[in-house]
């Protein structure tokens, strides 16, 4: 019996090693240079988007970004000009099909067809399910799912014609695990993960490689621009403190380097940050136990409120808790990543 078990373990180990060697060889064969590649990043005016734009530019790519705020985009234009990097910045709402199509066409006319599309734009609404209505779900889906679809539809024909393309979809560990008080967000990210994985399988024949990115908490400074509903001050407090935890969250620069590296090598899927890796592993191994554990976590979170609560930005939901050393890392990220 022991001999048979050893034989099985040796065989399994050999399969694992062979698989890893094959993966590394395939990864090396798919490696591309970013020099003079045209990269288009949605939601590129702040947070992870601007950090990705900096990283792609640093590696020699020609970068274009879009966002809804002209004021934020002007600050990005100035930053890149000061650094000696060219930048195309277009105002658009990715959730409006005509607007994202127009922005992509404008980029094509100015610097050429898009080689790499990074679907980064996203929105998040935090609060109990009882306080998040159908409209909230529709709004989040419009940006987090339909936005990437519209952008991909706008570049796909040109990528197929040139038989080259890289598409990076920034999903979330929230697209693998449904965390309490993030129901519309998780629903949209679950949809994006499935869509992204399916596209990977179908577009590889055209030499278009789709990378699904599932980060955990990243210190991008985003909580102040997220929306909160219900007991918004309490919701903002737990969200911002969690975002600042050094072990639970990952720095934006480190995350961006990992994402760009995955794009360069055409990786199918990556989990960014220890929390994302452990969370996805737990969900995969014990989905029932994971849901039960999260239901216990939910009991500790702020309760829903009655009536018709209004949505508030994080910046409108400050409290003594959010102005302490516990949120310092998030505050530093706000300054670094154009969130103010």
Buried (B, 14 or more C-beta within 10 A) or exposed (E): EEEEEEEEEEEEEEEEEEEEEEEEEEBEEBEBEBEEBBBBBBBBBBBBBBBBBBBBBBBEBBBBBBBBEEEBBEBBBEBBEEEEBEBBBBBBBBBBBEBBBBBBEBBBEEBBBBBBBBBBBBBBBBBBBEBBEEEBBEBBBBBBBBBBBBBBEBBBEBBBEEEBBBBBBBBBBBBBBBBBBBBBBBBBBBBBBBBBBEBBEEBEEBBBBBBBBBBBBBBBBBBBBBBBBBBBBBBBBBBBBBBBBEEBBBBBBBBBBBBBBBBBBBBBBBBBBEBBBEBBEBBEEEEEEBEEEBEEEEEEBBEBBEEEBEBBBBBBBBEEBBEEEBBEBBBBBBEBBBBE
